[in-house]
Amino acid sequence: MKKPVIVTDKFLENLEDGAVQQTLSSLKKAGVDYVIYNGVEPNPKIHNIEAVKKLYQESGADSIITVGGGSAHDTGKGAGIILTNGNDITKLAGIETLDKALPPLIAVNTTAGTGSELTRHAVITNEETHLKFVVVSWRNIPLVSFNDPTLMLDVPKGLTAATGMDAFVQAIEPYVSVDHNPITDSQCIQAIKLIETSLREAVANGHNLDARTKMVEAEMLAGMAFNNANLGYVHAMAHQLGGQYDAPHGVCCALLLPYVEEYNIIACPDRFAQLAKFMGENTDGLSTRDAAELAIKAMKQMSEDVGIPKSIKEIGAKPEDFSLMAENALKDGNAFSNPRKGTKEDIIRIFQAAYDAS
Ligand SMILES: [Fe+2]
């Protein structure tokens, strides 16, 4: 790397001794030139990745360093994709669609989190169609990623809760995915146990370094798990809510989680019964079905404890949009590994259940 584009947002750039300033001071010490793109926004849009591409080309950059959470990493990945794989990223939605390497990419991560700093997923929103889509390819995986919990101590409570719930969902979905294996299982189990014993604490006191450390470890384990075992309908449907209403990804995932998994129980009741145990529930003497239901209850409790709203109404969801969102959810790259195969009507019913929740 002779001249990276730093991909971040203004808030992080202005944070005194924050991740951006620490990155810049390392680059200065090493005598490495750089340019900064500070326009990252939540649910990164096509215009964001095009702006990074333009800056990269006009400044003669040769690499990308993303500093931030999932939105920064996905913006950097998206720009890298259109720099080497063609201008129209919408044509590259899907799984293993990239045949050229991205420019060298380093990710400095500041949330625990999406896992995007180490996954093959890049999630981009088409601002014209409000469609959020995913480009899944091993070529998207950053060369190096940094996960330092001390960079996360000042993450606000709401963002800690939302990103932490994303990590929680990313540990649950690969555990029940059709693509799971013993290696991803062990990553999911450990991630769920870590989140169970640290997310509430990290939300309650952001400066609890032990809780922040456990959350970083958990989000990395979950990222490794779903890199291989993939996700499911929670993510496929959350992308529709995020694209349509520009709502935070982790909140969308948390709002849908119990309703998708309630629907999924019959596909693998034993796995859900085990999930209840990993979440610290006492399943002694319970039938498999009752233990599985206890897992759903524990998911709702986690959301409530960290302050996630109850219904998708609260992020602006409208029942008249459910039909189109259900259609698009079934086409999302994350839908194929869901343990239960649903119809459009099933997905509409799950959106409705998450809407009626109170
Ligand atoms: Fe996610």
Residues whose N, C-alpha, C, O or C-beta is under 5 A from the ligand:
A	BS01	LIG	D166
